Amino acid sequence: MAFGLALAASVTLVNCGTNETPVPALTDQNPGATADIGNFNLSCEGQSSGQQKQVPFQQQQQSGCGKQKFEHQQKQVAQLDVDLDCSSGRVLVKNKGLDDKQQSIPIQTDGTVKGQLTYQQQMQSDGKGHPRCWVEYQVAIDGTALCANRQPRPSPTPDFTILPGPPSSSSSNELALTTKVLIKPTDLEKLKDLPIDLPLGAPTPTPTASPSASPSASPSASPSASPTASPGTSPSPSATPSPSATPVVVCEVEDPCPIIGSTELSCPQ
């Protein structure tokens, strides 16, 4: 119960010094009915904990950014694997999408966890008439780790509230995270290394019309020759599976406001 207070403090202090509206309701205990969500899968020192959480995300309303409303695929803002490794003093955050980037973030002596993960993300729509288009995600991670096997020391200028009592009294390692997603424009150069089946920027070529001309050109003289020539020179069967291919589309991005979600994760001992 006391750990939840640390989460509330971290959420408020993320907005300190800006014009952002505080988001105290963004916890997985109070998910909005229409909120977009983020899926968090927790592992503990490389071993799966089986703990999965759906976290509500909300777009901030603040000056200096646009009100562009993206539509997320299956209403999922992000899908992240989070590994809390108190033994090595690190938190590993990995994207579960096609661009499976990951970032190893050190746990500071005061328990602070701060880092950024950047990757390419496909959206359902950018609200500008571009379906299934791509953007760049800049995901800021800001949180607090409480490890049962060590006592965090406050920094000279702490940016979160340290709970009373030694963490060693807890039977589990715990992590409170505030995840802030900034949507930025991308380009085909950044997308070229992704495992995308289609050529970037252009449709897949359609098969030629040569098969229809060969049987009508010489019906009497070439029946015996055509069976031997066609097996070796018939590219049409291999080219036909992709006549309906569509080009990769880059979203139109007009500096949208950030999207924020917060959650708590724990590793049983």
N, C-alpha and C positions, 0 to 999 in steps of 0.2 A: 504493500500500500504506500509506504514511504517512497519507494522508487518512482512511482508515478509523479510525485512532486518534482523530481529532478527533470522529468520530461517536460512538464509544463514550463519550468524555468528556461529550459533550452529553447523551446519554441518561441517564448517571448523575446529572449535575447537575440535570436537570429534576426529579428526585425529592429533591433535597437539601432538608432541613428539613421533610419530611413523613414520614408513616408508610407511604408507598408502597413496594411491593416493587420493587427494580431489575429492569429487563427487558433485560439484555445480549443475549439471544438474538433480540431483535426486529430482525433485519436481513433484507434480501432474499436474503442468502446462506444463511439457515437458516429457510426458511418451514415452519411446522408443517403437518402433513398435514390437520388439521381447522381450521386458523386461518381466520378471516374476513380478507378482504383489502381493500386500498385500491388503486385504479388511479391512477397518476400519469403524466400526459403532459407532457413537458418541451418548452418552446420557448426560444429564445435570442434576446433582443432583438427579439421579435415574429416571428421566423422559426422554423418548426417544425423540430425536430431529429430527429424520427422516433423519439425515445427514449421508450419506455413501460415502466413498471415496475409489477409487482404486489407490493405490500408487505403482509406479514402484520401484522395487528393483534391485540392481546390485551387483554382486560379486566383492569384492575388489581385486586388484592386488598388492601384497606386498610380501616382503621377509619373510621367516620363516613359510609360510603356503603352502599347496598344491593347485593344480589347478583342484582338483576333481570337476566334474560338475554333480550335482544331478538333476534329473528331478522331478519337483514338480507336485503333482496331480492338474490337470486342470490349470497348470502354476500359482498356488497360493502359494506364500511363506508362508503366514500366514493369519489367519482370527481372528481379535481381536475386542472385545468390549471395548470401552474406555469411562469411565464416569468421567467427569470433575465436581467436587464438590467443588466449591469455599467456600461454607458456612462452610464445615468441614475442608477445606484446604487439600484435598486429591484428587489424581487421581487413579481410579481403572481400572486396565487392566486385561482382562479375555480372555483366549483362547476359541474359539468356536468349537474346535474339540472334539474328544472322550475324551481326557485328558483335562477336562475343568478347569485347574488350573487358579487361579487369584492372583493378587498381588495389595495391597493397598499401594500407594506411596505418602508420604507427600509432600506438596508444601512448599518449604523453604521460609524464609522471603524475600529472593531476587527473588522469583519466580521460582527458579530452581526445576526441577522434575527429579530425578534420581533413578532408581531401576532396578531390574532384575526379569524376569519371566521364570521359568524352567518347561518344560513339554515334553511329549512324542509325536512324530509326525510321521505319516506314509508318506513315499515318494513313488512316482511312480516308481522310479528306482534310484539306487546308482551309475550307470555308471560302475558297476563292475559285471554285470550279475545277480543282485538280484532284481527282480521286487516286487513292493508293500511291501517294507521292512520298518523297523522302526528305528528311530534315537532319540536322545535327543536334544531338542532345548534349548539353553540358550539365551534368548532375553534380551538384554540390552536396557533400556529405558532412553533416555537423552533428556530433553526438557525444555521449558519455559512456564509457565502459567501466563497469565495476567488476573487478576480478577478485574472487574469493581468496586467492593466494597471495595478495599483496595489498599494501596500504597506499592509496594515492596521496601525493603531497600537493597542496595548493600552490598554484603558480603565483608570482608577485601580483599579477592583475588577473584573477580568476574570472572567467566568463560564464561560469555556471555555479550553482549552489552545491557545496559539498554536504552530503547528508551526515547527521550526527551518528556516531558509533562506527567502529572499525568494520570495513567490508568483509573481513575474515569471518565475521559471525554469520554471514550469508552462506547458504548451502549451494548456491549456484552462481555462475558467471552471468552478468547481465549487460545488456546494451540498449541504450535509448538513442534513437536516430531521428533526425529531422532531415528529410530529403527534399532538395530544392531543384527543380528541373527548369532549365532555360532552353527554349527552342530557338535554334539559330539556323540560318540558311546553309545549305550544303551545295556541292557541285559533283559532276560526274567523275572528276579526278579522285575525290574522296571515296566514291562508291565503287571504283574499279576493282578493288581487291576483295569485295564481298562475294560470297558464293551465290551469285545471282545467275540464273540460267540464260537469261536473255542478253543480247548485245546491248551495251549502253547507248542510249540516244537514237536508236534506229530499230525498226521492226525486223524480225527474222525474214530473210528472203523467201519468196514463194517459189514453188517448183516451176520449171519452164513448161511450155506447151509442146515440146518435141514428141511426146508419146502419141499425140493425136495425129501427127503428120506422117509418121512412119508406116502405119498400116494402109493408108489410103493412097500413098504415092506409087507403090508397085505391088498391086495385088496378085499379078500373075507370075512375075519373074522372081520375086523375093520371098516366097513362102519358105523355101528351104534355107535361105541365108539368114532371114531375120531371127529364127530361134537361136542361132549360134552367136549372133552379134549382140542381141539384146541383154543376155545375162551379164555380160561383162561391161556394158555401157548403159546401165539403167539406174541412174542416181535418184530417180523419182521416188521409189519406195522409202529411202532414207530421209528425203527432204519433206515428205508430206506431213509428219506429225506436228509441225508448228505453223500452220497457215493462219491461225488466229492469234499469233503472238503480238504483244503490245510493247511499246518502248518504255524504258524506265523514265519516270517523271520526277522532277524536282519540285518541291512545294514552293509556293510563294509565301515568304515570311516577312511580316511587317512589325518586328520587334514586339512580340506578344509579352504580356505580363508573366512572371514565373508561376509555376505550379508547385505547391508545397504539400507534403504529407509527413506525418510523424507516427512512430510506433515504438514498442518495447519488445525486445527479444531476450530469451534467457536460455542458458545451458544447464540442465540438471547435472548435479555431481554424483 
